[in-house]
């Protein structure tokens, strides 16, 4: 896609080594080519756009100055790393990004030696980079290590754990803070840039070293001069830069600098790579830089479906059922109007979880804690101790980061906290870092936890209402990404009896027990099997914990074979719960066949492609049942 003369500078670069013979002026042309190439491809494929556009010059300058892949670049999250992918041998395959069997939308070690650390969750880069630095020093190697982290990721507490450790170890490495959310007036820019270039210059640092060497020979007077000089330098930094926090953590701070000024970026990186100790370079960038629609609507063009390159507009979807996220968000507002002590909590995802509706209508009942899931859960626990009903709405994959807090701070104290897990199950193009396929397993083991999963939009509303009104310990509901099944939404809420399932199709040959978004594919599979003479009973189990044991007892007396179906890891999930119960109470009962996510990480692709690959669509469930039960006569006689 990069042939011809459309991208004259990018055509000269297959890997970063090709850049290092270019002039800085050529680098500016290369950055422009990368930006236009990124817009061109993502307009066709969809993906993350705004963050990458803002990081183009950073990627170009870092690969130009540092000898990658021998020198290690550790990118946080991956949204900002699309330019890095384009420059590191993947431009010809870039049109496959986030497509089935194509490039990952995030960093992936198996994809390229330039992806030194895999990342789809935020705030990991500094800790990982510090580990690489420690390994380098232990083995006597001499490569550089640079972590590139966005300001959003700086809300995660792990960042400060890593920085604190780095400051104590005093090892040589560099952190680049890609800050696209700070407004700095032009006059401050001028002062800060001048001061940064001054303290990074070799002349200044040689002078500083000479002064310290000289004053070291002056006994007590030398100590006084050193302290005075340090106060002057430190005072200047506090006045003209926001670097005091980083310096307190043991980092030497340079910035803020213009993250789109390639000349300045190259100069700063060339200087600081030779310095000892931990260094932080603070670069101010503009999310969506160079593409007007993305600059004007940063939030909408962060992650996009294919769009018109001229207008930046994606094709509007017409008709169809509402997304589960929207149904949840609307229900939260309705319930908040009914229940004055109900609050919503999210971790940097108000839009993604649907809580933006609550934020807009009742801002005093909404909390966004940033990328800090651990804090968010314990914050909810504190609210619950004082009679509030907190609903913690976090993607399934991100709630994994707060596993200890769920156990120690919520469940152990039997606090009524509601966990709303969006993106439960396989989520599609975001891939293995974002698939929510472990929650039924990791929540089920927690004492006192109640776990539900709805079969459709109405059941989601009723489960949220049930969870809020439950009042007994922690309770979780998980629901999938994407649209509902299209049922007519009720106006009222109804309580669902805790631990009670429903039979949605009767049958005499075998039983299919399904949970959540697997109920409708199971019904379709039962229809397929019926045409082949196998009549299946389908049960919407609703609850993973507590199970409907009365239903299981009944099933165990009527069927020789029972299939469980879940959009979750087969190990330790819903099917395992059913098997454990039947093994304990019906030793000579039916044979259990667990159908779920296999024991591997699932790659990225569209939800339909992945469901077909995993056998979790109607056709796959049909095949699974036939393989388990080859005969059509399976009743207990």
NORQUINOR-V330618 format. One record per residue. N is the residue number from 1. RES is the residue in three letters. SS is DSSP state (~ for helix, > for strand, _ for the rest). PHI is phi in whole degrees, 0 to 359 (* if undefined). Layout:
BEGIN
N;RES;SS;PHI / N;RES;SS;PHI
END
This chain:
BEGIN
1;UNK;_;* / 2;UNK;_;253 / 3;UNK;_;285 / 4;UNK;_;74 / 5;UNK;_;250 / 6;UNK;_;297 / 7;UNK;_;233 / 8;UNK;_;297 / 9;UNK;_;275 / 10;UNK;~;296 / 11;UNK;~;298 / 12;UNK;~;274 / 13;UNK;_;240 / 14;UNK;_;259 / 15;UNK;_;224 / 16;UNK;~;303 / 17;UNK;~;302 / 18;UNK;~;293 / 19;UNK;~;283 / 20;UNK;~;283 / 21;UNK;~;262 / 22;UNK;_;280 / 23;UNK;_;279 / 24;UNK;~;298 / 25;UNK;~;297 / 26;UNK;~;296 / 27;UNK;~;300 / 28;UNK;~;295 / 29;UNK;~;295 / 30;UNK;~;297 / 31;UNK;~;300 / 32;UNK;~;296 / 33;UNK;~;298 / 34;UNK;~;300 / 35;UNK;~;297 / 36;UNK;~;292 / 37;UNK;~;296 / 38;UNK;~;299 / 39;UNK;~;298 / 40;UNK;~;302 / 41;UNK;~;285 / 42;UNK;~;293 / 43;UNK;~;300 / 44;UNK;~;270 / 45;UNK;~;259 / 46;UNK;_;79 / 47;UNK;>;139 / 48;UNK;>;268 / 49;UNK;_;242 / 50;UNK;~;302 / 51;UNK;~;295 / 52;UNK;~;295 / 53;UNK;~;300 / 54;UNK;~;284 / 55;UNK;_;253 / 56;UNK;~;300 / 57;UNK;~;295 / 58;UNK;~;299 / 59;UNK;~;297 / 60;UNK;~;297 / 61;UNK;~;294 / 62;UNK;~;295 / 63;UNK;~;289 / 64;UNK;~;285 / 65;UNK;~;277 / 66;UNK;_;262 / 67;UNK;_;273 / 68;UNK;_;286 / 69;UNK;_;272 / 70;UNK;_;299 / 71;UNK;_;286 / 72;UNK;>;256 / 73;UNK;>;256 / 74;UNK;>;245 / 75;UNK;>;268 / 76;UNK;_;278 / 77;UNK;_;68 / 78;UNK;_;127 / 79;UNK;~;305 / 80;UNK;~;276 / 81;UNK;~;260 / 82;UNK;~;302 / 83;UNK;~;301 / 84;UNK;~;302 / 85;UNK;~;295 / 86;UNK;~;298 / 87;UNK;~;276 / 88;UNK;~;243 / 89;UNK;~;83 / 90;UNK;~;239 / 91;UNK;~;294 / 92;UNK;~;290 / 93;UNK;~;255 / 94;UNK;~;296 / 95;UNK;~;292 / 96;UNK;~;263 / 97;UNK;_;300 / 98;UNK;_;67 / 99;UNK;_;268 / 100;UNK;_;303 / 101;UNK;_;66 / 102;UNK;_;258 / 103;UNK;_;295 / 104;UNK;_;286 / 105;UNK;_;282 / 106;UNK;_;236 / 107;UNK;>;285 / 108;UNK;_;209 / 109;UNK;_;301 / 110;UNK;_;286 / 111;UNK;_;273 / 112;UNK;_;199 / 113;UNK;_;293 / 114;UNK;_;280 / 115;UNK;_;271 / 116;UNK;_;283 / 117;UNK;_;209 / 118;UNK;_;290 / 119;UNK;>;204 / 120;UNK;_;231 / 121;UNK;_;260 / 122;UNK;_;276 / 123;UNK;_;76 / 124;UNK;_;259 / 125;UNK;~;295 / 126;UNK;~;292 / 127;UNK;~;296 / 128;UNK;~;296 / 129;UNK;~;297 / 130;UNK;~;296 / 131;UNK;~;298 / 132;UNK;~;296 / 133;UNK;~;297 / 134;UNK;~;297 / 135;UNK;~;295 / 136;UNK;~;302 / 137;UNK;~;291 / 138;UNK;~;293 / 139;UNK;~;265 / 140;UNK;_;79 / 141;UNK;_;283 / 142;UNK;_;230 / 143;UNK;_;290 / 144;UNK;_;272 / 145;UNK;>;230 / 146;UNK;>;231 / 147;UNK;>;259 / 148;UNK;>;246 / 149;UNK;>;229 / 150;UNK;>;278 / 151;UNK;_;296 / 152;UNK;_;297 / 153;UNK;~;293 / 154;UNK;~;289 / 155;UNK;~;279 / 156;UNK;_;275 / 157;UNK;~;297 / 158;UNK;~;299 / 159;UNK;~;303 / 160;UNK;~;282 / 161;UNK;~;297 / 162;UNK;~;294 / 163;UNK;~;293 / 164;UNK;~;298 / 165;UNK;~;295 / 166;UNK;~;297 / 167;UNK;~;297 / 168;UNK;~;287 / 169;UNK;~;285 / 170;UNK;_;59 / 171;UNK;_;278 / 172;UNK;_;279 / 173;UNK;>;197 / 174;UNK;>;236 / 175;UNK;>;247 / 176;UNK;>;253 / 177;UNK;>;269 / 178;UNK;>;272 / 179;UNK;>;256 / 180;UNK;_;249 / 181;UNK;_;227 / 182;UNK;_;241 / 183;UNK;_;262 / 184;UNK;_;234 / 185;UNK;_;293 / 186;UNK;~;303 / 187;UNK;~;293 / 188;UNK;~;291 / 189;UNK;~;307 / 190;UNK;~;299 / 191;UNK;~;295 / 192;UNK;~;295 / 193;UNK;~;296 / 194;UNK;~;298 / 195;UNK;~;294 / 196;UNK;~;297 / 197;UNK;~;295 / 198;UNK;~;297 / 199;UNK;~;284 / 200;UNK;~;267 / 201;UNK;_;290 / 202;UNK;~;295 / 203;UNK;~;296 / 204;UNK;~;297 / 205;UNK;~;290 / 206;UNK;~;295 / 207;UNK;~;300 / 208;UNK;~;298 / 209;UNK;~;296 / 210;UNK;~;296 / 211;UNK;~;299 / 212;UNK;~;292 / 213;UNK;~;297 / 214;UNK;~;294 / 215;UNK;~;291 / 216;UNK;_;295 / 217;UNK;_;264 / 218;UNK;_;254 / 219;UNK;~;53 / 220;UNK;~;294 / 221;UNK;~;294 / 222;UNK;~;297 / 223;UNK;~;299 / 224;UNK;~;296 / 225;UNK;~;296 / 226;UNK;~;299 / 227;UNK;~;297 / 228;UNK;~;296 / 229;UNK;~;297 / 230;UNK;~;296 / 231;UNK;~;295 / 232;UNK;~;296 / 233;UNK;~;297 / 234;UNK;~;296 / 235;UNK;~;297 / 236;UNK;~;298 / 237;UNK;~;296 / 238;UNK;~;295 / 239;UNK;~;292 / 240;UNK;~;252 / 241;UNK;_;222 / 242;UNK;_;267 / 243;UNK;_;271 / 244;UNK;~;299 / 245;UNK;~;300 / 246;UNK;~;293 / 247;UNK;~;293 / 248;UNK;~;296 / 249;UNK;_;277 / 250;UNK;_;102 / 251;UNK;_;263 / 252;UNK;>;271 / 253;UNK;>;257 / 254;UNK;>;232 / 255;UNK;>;145 / 256;UNK;>;284 / 257;UNK;>;239 / 258;UNK;>;285 / 259;UNK;_;286 / 260;UNK;_;246 / 261;UNK;_;264 / 262;UNK;~;297 / 263;UNK;~;301 / 264;UNK;~;290 / 265;UNK;~;300 / 266;UNK;~;299 / 267;UNK;~;298 / 268;UNK;~;296 / 269;UNK;~;296 / 270;UNK;~;297 / 271;UNK;~;283 / 272;UNK;~;288 / 273;UNK;_;292 / 274;UNK;_;262 / 275;UNK;_;272 / 276;UNK;_;270 / 277;UNK;_;83 / 278;UNK;>;287 / 279;UNK;>;238 / 280;UNK;>;238 / 281;UNK;>;253 / 282;UNK;>;259 / 283;UNK;>;251 / 284;UNK;>;268 / 285;UNK;_;233 / 286;UNK;_;245 / 287;UNK;_;296 / 288;UNK;_;83 / 289;UNK;_;310 / 290;UNK;_;88 / 291;UNK;_;226 / 292;UNK;~;307 / 293;UNK;~;302 / 294;UNK;~;286 / 295;UNK;~;294 / 296;UNK;~;274 / 297;UNK;_;222 / 298;UNK;_;300 / 299;UNK;_;293 / 300;UNK;_;294 / 301;UNK;_;259 / 302;UNK;_;289 / 303;UNK;>;237 / 304;UNK;>;227 / 305;UNK;_;274 / 306;UNK;_;310 / 307;UNK;>;218 / 308;UNK;_;284 / 309;UNK;_;296 / 310;UNK;_;284 / 311;UNK;_;264 / 312;UNK;_;78 / 313;UNK;_;265 / 314;UNK;>;275 / 315;UNK;_;297 / 316;UNK;_;283 / 317;UNK;_;280 / 318;UNK;_;249 / 319;UNK;_;67 / 320;UNK;_;84 / 321;UNK;_;292 / 322;UNK;_;289 / 323;UNK;>;290 / 324;UNK;~;305 / 325;UNK;~;300 / 326;UNK;~;291 / 327;UNK;~;298 / 328;UNK;~;298 / 329;UNK;~;300 / 330;UNK;~;294 / 331;UNK;~;295 / 332;UNK;~;298 / 333;UNK;~;295 / 334;UNK;~;301 / 335;UNK;~;291 / 336;UNK;~;295 / 337;UNK;~;293 / 338;UNK;~;277 / 339;UNK;_;237 / 340;UNK;_;292 / 341;UNK;_;258 / 342;UNK;>;274 / 343;UNK;>;227 / 344;UNK;>;248 / 345;UNK;>;229 / 346;UNK;>;220 / 347;UNK;_;244 / 348;UNK;_;67 / 349;UNK;_;227 / 350;UNK;~;298 / 351;UNK;~;288 / 352;UNK;~;298 / 353;UNK;~;262 / 354;UNK;_;88 / 355;UNK;_;283 / 356;UNK;~;299 / 357;UNK;~;294 / 358;UNK;~;294 / 359;UNK;~;302 / 360;UNK;~;288 / 361;UNK;~;271 / 362;UNK;_;220 / 363;UNK;~;300 / 364;UNK;~;282 / 365;UNK;~;248 / 366;UNK;>;231 / 367;UNK;>;225 / 368;UNK;>;251 / 369;UNK;_;269 / 370;UNK;_;81 / 371;UNK;_;282 / 372;UNK;_;213 / 373;UNK;~;298 / 374;UNK;~;299 / 375;UNK;~;299 / 376;UNK;~;302 / 377;UNK;~;290 / 378;UNK;~;290 / 379;UNK;~;302 / 380;UNK;~;297 / 381;UNK;~;299 / 382;UNK;~;299 / 383;UNK;~;300 / 384;UNK;~;295 / 385;UNK;~;296 / 386;UNK;_;252 / 387;UNK;_;90 / 388;UNK;_;280 / 389;UNK;>;247 / 390;UNK;>;275 / 391;UNK;>;252 / 392;UNK;>;265 / 393;UNK;>;258 / 394;UNK;>;220 / 395;UNK;>;304 / 396;UNK;~;308 / 397;UNK;~;295 / 398;UNK;~;277 / 399;UNK;~;293 / 400;UNK;~;307 / 401;UNK;~;290 / 402;UNK;~;245 / 403;UNK;~;302 / 404;UNK;~;296 / 405;UNK;~;293 / 406;UNK;~;299 / 407;UNK;~;287 / 408;UNK;~;286 / 409;UNK;~;263 / 410;UNK;~;250 / 411;UNK;~;294 / 412;UNK;_;299 / 413;UNK;_;263 / 414;UNK;_;53 / 415;UNK;_;269 / 416;UNK;_;276 / 417;UNK;>;241 / 418;UNK;>;263 / 419;UNK;>;253 / 420;UNK;>;254 / 421;UNK;>;260 / 422;UNK;>;285 / 423;UNK;_;60 / 424;UNK;>;288 / 425;UNK;>;93 / 426;UNK;_;288 / 427;UNK;_;254 / 428;UNK;_;110 / 429;UNK;_;292 / 430;UNK;_;290 / 431;UNK;_;82 / 432;UNK;_;296 / 433;UNK;_;288 / 434;UNK;_;242 / 435;UNK;_;299 / 436;UNK;>;266 / 437;UNK;_;252 / 438;UNK;_;241 / 439;UNK;~;293 / 440;UNK;~;299 / 441;UNK;~;284 / 442;UNK;~;283 / 443;UNK;~;275 / 444;UNK;~;297 / 445;UNK;_;283 / 446;UNK;_;275 / 447;UNK;_;302 / 448;UNK;_;82 / 449;UNK;_;276 / 450;UNK;>;256 / 451;UNK;>;228 / 452;UNK;>;234 / 453;UNK;>;211 / 454;UNK;_;275 / 455;UNK;_;274 / 456;UNK;_;202 / 457;UNK;~;295 / 458;UNK;~;297 / 459;UNK;~;292 / 460;UNK;~;299 / 461;UNK;~;301 / 462;UNK;~;292 / 463;UNK;~;291 / 464;UNK;~;297 / 465;UNK;~;298 / 466;UNK;~;299 / 467;UNK;~;295 / 468;UNK;~;294 / 469;UNK;~;274 / 470;UNK;~;301 / 471;UNK;_;74 / 472;UNK;_;236 / 473;UNK;_;71 / 474;UNK;_;286 / 475;UNK;>;214 / 476;UNK;>;233 / 477;UNK;>;232 / 478;UNK;>;237 / 479;UNK;_;216 / 480;UNK;_;276 / 481;UNK;_;284 / 482;UNK;_;100 / 483;UNK;>;278 / 484;UNK;_;286 / 485;UNK;_;267 / 486;UNK;_;99 / 487;UNK;_;288 / 488;UNK;_;286 / 489;UNK;_;287 / 490;UNK;_;286 / 491;UNK;_;274 / 492;UNK;_;256 / 493;UNK;_;255 / 494;UNK;_;232 / 495;UNK;_;287 / 496;UNK;_;257 / 497;UNK;_;303 / 498;UNK;_;300 / 499;UNK;_;80 / 500;UNK;_;246 / 501;UNK;_;261 / 502;UNK;>;217 / 503;UNK;>;276 / 504;UNK;>;255 / 505;UNK;>;205 / 506;UNK;_;271 / 507;UNK;_;197 / 508;UNK;_;237 / 509;UNK;_;268 / 510;UNK;>;200 / 511;UNK;>;242 / 512;UNK;>;247 / 513;UNK;>;260 / 514;UNK;>;240 / 515;UNK;_;233 / 516;UNK;_;63 / 517;UNK;_;287 / 518;UNK;~;269 / 519;UNK;~;294 / 520;UNK;~;292 / 521;UNK;~;300 / 522;UNK;~;294 / 523;UNK;~;296 / 524;UNK;~;295 / 525;UNK;~;296 / 526;UNK;~;297 / 527;UNK;~;295 / 528;UNK;~;299 / 529;UNK;~;294 / 530;UNK;~;299 / 531;UNK;~;293 / 532;UNK;_;262 / 533;UNK;_;88 / 534;UNK;_;252 / 535;UNK;_;265 / 536;UNK;>;248 / 537;UNK;>;272 / 538;UNK;>;244 / 539;UNK;>;242 / 540;UNK;>;276 / 541;UNK;_;288 / 542;UNK;_;67 / 543;UNK;>;244 / 544;UNK;>;271 / 545;UNK;>;207 / 546;UNK;_;285 / 547;UNK;_;286 / 548;UNK;_;278 / 549;UNK;~;290 / 550;UNK;~;297 / 551;UNK;~;296 / 552;UNK;~;296 / 553;UNK;~;300 / 554;UNK;~;294 / 555;UNK;~;300 / 556;UNK;~;296 / 557;UNK;~;272 / 558;UNK;~;249 / 559;UNK;>;228 / 560;UNK;_;276 / 561;UNK;>;229 / 562;UNK;>;231 / 563;UNK;>;252 / 564;UNK;>;252 / 565;UNK;>;229 / 566;UNK;>;211 / 567;UNK;>;266 / 568;UNK;>;203 / 569;UNK;>;306 / 570;UNK;_;295 / 571;UNK;_;278 / 572;UNK;_;79 / 573;UNK;_;263 / 574;UNK;~;297 / 575;UNK;~;299 / 576;UNK;~;297 / 577;UNK;~;298 / 578;UNK;~;296 / 579;UNK;~;297 / 580;UNK;~;298 / 581;UNK;~;293 / 582;UNK;~;294 / 583;UNK;~;294 / 584;UNK;~;282 / 585;UNK;~;245 / 586;UNK;_;218 / 587;UNK;_;301 / 588;UNK;_;249 / 589;UNK;_;275 / 590;UNK;_;291 / 591;UNK;>;279 / 592;UNK;>;258 / 593;UNK;>;237 / 594;UNK;>;266 / 595;UNK;>;243 / 596;UNK;>;206 / 597;UNK;>;288 / 598;UNK;_;293 / 599;UNK;_;280 / 600;UNK;_;200 / 601;UNK;_;276 / 602;UNK;_;270 / 603;UNK;_;286 / 604;UNK;_;266 / 605;UNK;_;165 / 606;UNK;_;291 / 607;UNK;~;305 / 608;UNK;~;294 / 609;UNK;~;296 / 610;UNK;~;288 / 611;UNK;~;298 / 612;UNK;~;294 / 613;UNK;~;298 / 614;UNK;~;272 / 615;UNK;_;71 / 616;UNK;_;256 / 617;UNK;_;265 / 618;UNK;~;300 / 619;UNK;~;295 / 620;UNK;~;292 / 621;UNK;~;294 / 622;UNK;~;301 / 623;UNK;~;298 / 624;UNK;~;299 / 625;UNK;~;296 / 626;UNK;~;296 / 627;UNK;~;292 / 628;UNK;~;282 / 629;UNK;_;230 / 630;UNK;_;294 / 631;UNK;_;268 / 632;UNK;_;274 / 633;UNK;_;253 / 634;UNK;_;230 / 635;UNK;>;286 / 636;UNK;_;279 / 637;UNK;_;266
END
